[in-house]
């Protein structure tokens, strides 16, 4: 990929991933290709067992492909060391899961500050940015509340704020509204879209909620180990 041309935030090229099962192997991804561009929100809609989690893990540099390449921006990552991959995950990728995984002993503000401190930002700058993000997400009056004092939707909004705190290039979300009731799910999804649009980052969101998927820029699925565009 030429660095002089516009680059997708994520580009999977001919990715293969297989797992050993005794004397045999299970091919999950077979030449998968996927490009996601800055500012684009892509829904990953796939039944369980088709490779959805594997695709997210490969895209998030949590697993290495057996063949093919994963570009984050213009950077090829397949041959990176574990230390280099960790740095890219910390600085260029954000993750949101079905369960918020907030640190229970820390406030909402502190949960968003901590990843910035790990990256090396000064505490004052990290606190200012965390406050701005949480206020943008409608949590300006809940900064000092611990997770147990927040509703499920508020907890998930804190998790979204934490995921974007380091200004990542790409947001990866795995069923981010799966544990929420329909009304709360819709509010959290609107929050997610708002922060993606405002930040101009790219997002790949795995979901079983077809109503939410239909509101994203485009939808893809996995068939026979390949990424397929849905109408």
Secondary structure, 3 states (H helix, E strand, C coil): CCCCCCCCCEEEEEEEEEEEECCEEEEEEEEEEEEECCCCEEEECCCCCCCHHHHHHHHCCCCCCCEEEEEECCEECCCCCHHHHHHHHHHHEEEECCCCCCCCCCEHHHHHHHHHHHHCCCHHHHHHHHHHHHHHCCCCCCCCCEHHHCCHHHHHHHHHHHHHCCCCCEEEEECCCCCCCHHHHHHHHHHHHHHHHHHCCEEEEECCCHHHHHCCCEEEEEECCEEEEEC
